[in-house]
Amino acid sequence: MLSQSPLHRRHAQVLKPLLISAVVFIVGFIAGSMALSNRSDAQERRALSATDQAFEPFWDAYAIVESRYVDPVDIDILVNGAIDGMIGALEDEHSGYIQQPDLCDRASDFSGEFSGIGVTIRTIEDTGEIEIVTVIPGSPAAGAGLLPGDVFYEVEGQLVAGKTQAELTALVPGPRGTTVAITFKRGDELLSFEITRELFTLPNVTYQALGDKIAHVKMLDFNDLSRAQLDEALKDIDINKTSGLIFDIRDNPGGTLASAIEIGSAFIKDGALLRQVSRDQSEEVTRAHGDYADIDVPIVVLVNETSASAAEVIAGAMQDYGVATIMGEPTFGKGTVQNIVPDLANGACLRITVKRWLRPNGSWIHAQGITPDIIVEWDPQTNEEREHDLQLEAAIEFLQDLRD
């Protein structure tokens, strides 16, 4: 995925456990074995259910590997490979098989607290390398001197090249007070660090006054603490005594649907925030729940190509209702909802797409994203260019022109 993700316990909603029956697994194995040993018995074959028949080639292949492959193979390796292949066959980059139980716990945790080093990351599309996008102020990463753009090279002696973000998150976070050895590539240099993990709350919402009383509120993701932090920011900055609000959700990969509804309800007094379409094509309309923040100043929402998922829910709804001017670059384009389905028999879990979501106007943004009302391109390659934020400057100028 192009969207960045915090390197801590996060990603996707949780459903109640969907259990896989061991009885069904054993019966399937027996049926497959009988099919191998007695193919002339047409009556047996007709007795199989349609699903059993569909699985016959699988059991054929398993029996061949088990009996004829040159080396013994651990059955767990075969089972994990089969599940991974089944989910991969969906050709859905947002669904996946998560084998490590600790990663399953992290994937369903949106508490806003985590134990780790304190960075957000993204995969560089051209190289496949994983780099730091944000260093959280006051985090162990900040104390160690890590910088945006630092590329993960090695963690605890394991090369990072070829690993996914999920695999990296299995290595870096850990219990508070423990250390992790990481080597980063910074330009042409390799820099090694021994970083002590800490437990802390993600400073998800930051805010400041810019220019002539313009409020700049930035949100990193959508978690259980986001609405309370947004309310605190709006109160501290005394929002309706400012001349405008810049709500900055650039590089925001999303988060929980519940948080998106809470944040959307702050900006939209009444109406649908999104429409969710299930497998049977039934549609569920999710509306603002009435906790309106009563913001009475012009609003600019800043987005870019890594604003995704819940961030797109908010930007799309605000654009449809005309309550804000969307500015920046077209968003990522993630129009689906995932659940973490935990407690498979081996302790693993599935991250599975369960719904599509549509904007209030009924359009689906998947693989297209949201086109801002005003396009402002900005692709900083150096620290100096990062400090000269063209998109933020354009938002300030826009709000100042409205006032003048």
N, C-alpha and C positions, 0 to 999 in steps of 0.2 A: 504494500500500500504506500501511496505517496504521503498520506497524512502522518504527521508526527504523532507520537504517543509517549506519555510520561513513562519513565523507566521505574515503575512501581506497581503496586497492586491495583490494576484497573482493567477495564474494557468490557462491556456488554452486560445486559440485564440477566437476571436469574429466574428461572422457572423452578417449580417444585420438581424433585428428581423424577426422571423417566427411567424406570428400571428395565434392565434387559434380563429376561428369564433364562436361568441356567438350564431349565428343563427343555426349552425350545432349542437351545444350542446343542444339547446332547442328542435330542431326537433328530435334528438335522444331520448330525454326524453319522448316526446309525443309518438314516435313509440314504445318505450318500454312499456309505460303504456297501449297502445292499445293491445299489444300482451298479456298482463296479463289479460285484461278484456274481450277479444273476441277471444280466441284461436280456436274456431270452424270455424272462417271465413278464409278459406284457400286462398281466393282471396286476402285478405289484406296481408297475409304473403308472397305471391308470388310477391306482389308489392314492398316489401322491397328490398333494394339493398343488395348485399352480405355483405357489411360492417355493415349495420343495423342489418342484421340477426345475424352476429357474436356478436354484442353488446347486443342482447336480454337477454342472461343470466345475463349480468351486470345489466341491468335495472330491471330484475326480482329480483336480490339480493338486489339492492338499495331499491326497493319498499317494500320488506319484512322487511328490517332493519328499514325503515322509519315508517312502520305501525305496526310492531309487537314487535320490540326490547323493552325490559322492561323499559329502560330509554331513554329520548329524546337524540338525538345525533346531534351535530352541523354539518351541511352539509359540512362546510369547512374541518372538520376533515376527513369526508368520502372521499371528493374529493382529498385531499392531500394524504390520504392513498392509494387511487386507482392509482394516478399518480406514487407514490413511488413504488408501487407494479409492475406497468407496466415496469418501468425502471429497477427495480430489476430483472424482468423476463428475461431481456437480458443476465443476468449472465456475465456482463462486469464490472469489478471493476473500470474501468476508466470512466464509464458513471454514472450520478447521477441526482437526482432531488434536486435542491437547493431552499428551501422555502423562506429564508430570503433575501429580496431585497438588503440589504447592502452587503451580501455575494456575490451576483451576480455581484455587482460593483467591489468588490475586485478580483473576479475570472477572470475578463477580464482586469485587470490593470497590465500592464508590464512596467510602466513608470520608475521603479527603485527607486521610492520614496514611503515612507509609513509612517503611523502614528501608532506607537505601542511601544513595549518595546525593540525590537531588538534582537530576537533570531531565530534560525532555530530549527526545531523539527523533531522527528520521532516517530513512534509507535513501541514499543518493541514487537516483534513477539510473544514471549513466554507468556508474561503477559498481553498484550493489553494496558499497561501504555504508556503515552506520555512523552518523556524526551527531554531535551535540548541537541542538538548536537553542535551548535555553538553559542557563545555569541559575537555579533558584537562589535568590539572595539568602544568606545566612545558612546555607546548606553545607554539608561536608565537601561537596564539589567546589563550592565557592571558596571555602577555606583552603582547599588544596591548590587553587589557582587555575582550575579548568576553565576553558573558554569556548564560546560558540564556535563551531567549525572544527573542533578537535575530533578526530576520527578514532573510534575504538579499533585497536590493533590486536591486543592480547588481554585476556582476563584469566587470572589464576593459571597461567601457563598454556591456556588454550587459545589458538589463533581464532580471531573473530571472522576472518574472511570466509564467506560462504554461509554464515549463520543468518538466520532471520531475527527480527526484533524479538519475537517470542522466545527464541533460544537464548538470546542475549539476556533477556529479563529473568531467565532461570539461573544466570550466573551472578549478576551484579547485586540485586537486592538480597537482604538477609537479616538475621536478628540484630537488634540494636547492640552496639558495642563491639561487634565483630569487625574484622578488617577484610578488605578485598584488594588484591594487587591487580592494577590495571595499567597497561601501556597504551598510550595514545600516539597517533601520528599528527604532528602539527607542522604543516608545510613539509619540509624534507627531514625534520627531526623526529626521533622516537623518544617520548618522555614517559618515564615510569613513576607511578604513584602508589602509595600504600594508604588507602582511605578507610577511615573508621565510619561504619554505617551508623546513622542516627534515626530515631523515630521523631517525625515532626509533621505538622499540618501543612499541606500545600498552600502557599499564599496565592490562592487561585484568582482573587480579584485585587487588582492594584489600581490606584487612582491618583490623579494630580490635577492641578489647575494650570492651564496653558493660555498664553496670549492674554487677551482681555476677558478674563473670567469665563473661559471655556473649560468645561470638565472633560477630562480624558479618563475613561474607565476601561480597563483591559481585563478580559477573562480568559484564563488559560484552558479550562475545560469545564464540563458540566458534571458536578458531583453533588453529594448530599448537603454540602455546606454552601453551595454556590448562591442560592437565593438570599440566605441570611447575610453573606458577605456583600452581595450587591446592595441590599437594603442599607447596610451599614455605610457603604461607600456613598450612596446617594444622600444619606442623612448628614454625614460628616462634611460633604462638599456643599450641602444646602442647594440641591440641584436647581430648584426653581428661582434661585437668585443668581444663577449663572446666565450667560447669553447663549448657551448651547451645550449639547452633550455629544461626545464622540464615544460610541460604544465599540470597542476594539476587540473583534473576535478573529483576528488573523492568527494563523497557525494553531487554531483551536480544533482538535480532532473530534470533539463531541463528548459523549458520555451517556448518562442515563436519560431515558425518555421522561421520567418523572421530573428531573431537573429542568429539562427543556420546557416542560409545561409550566413549571414554577417561574422560570425566567420569562417565557412568553407572556404569562399573565401579568407581569410587571409592566409590560409595554402595550398590551392589547386589552382593552377593557372588557370586551365581549366578542364572542365569535369563535369559529373553528381555528385551531392552530395547525392542525394537520388531519389527514384522513389516512387510516390504516386499512390496507387490503390484505385479507387472508388467503390461504390456499383455495378455499371454496368460492373466492371472489366476493365474499361478504365484506361490507365496508363499515368500519367503526370511525365515527367522527369524534375527535378529541378537542374539547373546547377550553378556552381560558376559564380558570376556576374562580375568577372574581377578585383576586388579591392584587388589584391595580395600584401601581406606584404613583399615579396622577402626575406624570412628568409633563410640564407645561412649557417646555422650551424645544427648539428644533433639535432633531437627532440625526446624526450621521452614523451609520454602521460600517465599519471598516472590515473587509474580507479579502482573502487571497486564495491561491490555489490549494492551500492546505487547511482551509476552513471546511470542515466536513461534518456530516451526520447531524447531531443536535444543533451545531452552529448553523447549518443550512436550514434546519427547521425554523429557527428564530429569524434568520435573514429573509427567508422566503415569506414567512407570515407577515413580517413588518413591511416588506415590499408590497405584498398583495393588499394590505390595508392602508398603505400610504402613510404610515406613521413615522417613517424614517426615509432618508436618502441613503441608498446602498452605494458604497464607493470602494474602489480598489480593483481587484482582478477576479475573473470568474472562479467560482469555488470548485471544490474537489469533485462533487457529484456522487454522493453516497445516499441512495434513496431506499435503503432497506433497513430492517430492524432485526437484530440478532438476540438470541437467548443463549445463556450458558446452561447446558443440560448436564448436571453433575452426576457423580456416583455411578458410573459404569462399573461393571463387576470387577474390573482391574484397577479401580481408583482413578481412571482417566475421566475426561469429560469431552463433550462436543460443544463447539461454538457454531450455532446453526442459524441460518437465515429463516425467519418465520413469517415475516410480513414485508410488504412494500409500503412506503409511506408517500403520500401525495401532498402537495401544497394546498392551502385553502382553496385556490382557484382550480384544483383538480389536476394540475400538471405534475409529471414525474420527472425529477431532476437527475435520475441515476445516469452516470457516465456523461452528463452534460453540465451539471452544476447550475449555479445561479449567476446570471449576468448582471453585474452592478448597473445602477442607473448612470453612474459616471465611472468610466474606466480610467484608472491611474496605474500605470505599470511601474514596478520597482523590483529590481533583482540585485540586491547588494552583494558584492563579491569580496569586499574588504571591510575591516572594522570601521574605517573612515566613512565608507558608504552606508554602513548600518546606522551610524550616528546621524546621517543626513537622510531622515525618513521622509521621502517624497510624498508618500500616501498620507501620512499624518499631517504634513504641511499643507497638502491640498484640502484636507478636511477642515483645518483651522481657517484657511482662506475662504472656503465656501461658507462657513458659519459667520465669519466676519462680514462677508458681502451681504448676507441676509440681514444682518443688523444694520448695516450702513444704508 
